[in-house]
Amino acid sequence: MQNKVRSFNQFKTVLEKDATLQQEFKSDPVAAIKKFKSEPWFNDKLIYRLVVLFLGIIVLTICVGVIILTSQEKINENFDVPDILIATASTAIGAIAGLLTPGSNKNPGTS
């Protein structure tokens, strides 16, 4: 049976409560650790959804800000949008594209 853990604290809690696991850990720590399956935070879909949501909010906020600046004639007819707004919006759009693009199934560090 493989225990699923997301953090070291969760691993520590499971180890403290299970006496047989403690004995196995004392005799052969590597074999005892192999009984655990790591579930890193980056497999959590909620994280990706929140990041995409916040990046989308950033892009929409910048677009609304540019419209407001244009309507108040703070930006002239040549559309001299401040560089910081262009850079931030471009970065957020690129990050969204990078997160939503399907990646390869290869493990990092393998060829």
Secondary structure, 3 states (H helix, E strand, C coil): CCEEECCHHHHHHHHHHCHHHHHHHHHCHHHHHCCEEECCHHHCHHHHHHHHHHHHHHHHHHHHHHHHHHHCCCCCCCCCCCHHHHHHHHHHHHHHHHHHCCCCCCCCCCC
